[in-house]
Amino acid sequence: MILTIPFQYRCRAQSRIVVTSAAVVTLEPNKVTDPVYGPCQAIVLTVEDQPIRRTLDGTTPTTGANGVGSILADGDVLSFTGGFSIRNLQMIAVGTDSVIQVDYFYEK
């Protein structure tokens, strides 16, 4: 798989986030809008361990076989640009806890 991030964006932050089935998780607010680099313009999200469900439009994802949101499996990588989607990304584990790694890209 080839990831394409616009050339003017720079990776300036990274985070490791535990996603559980007990509560919806969002990205770290201080990285979505960094005090030095401004708003995040793109992310690369990698799923480790267990599958998660995610939504990008602010809809609350749910667990279970008939859950709401797209499933990302262990090892899946999601990359996207756009402040709206980044701000509204919500995640929940399908079953047991999962870990996601996120790289944040900024214009500065």
Beta strands, then each sheet from edge to edge (+ up, - down):
strand 1: 10-19
strand 2: 33-34
strand 3: 38-39
strand 4: 42-48
strand 5: 52-55
strand 6: 70-72
strand 7: 77-81
strand 8: 90-93
strand 9: 98-106
sheet 1: 1+ 9- 4+ 7-
sheet 2: 2+ 3-
sheet 3: 6+ 5- 8+
end
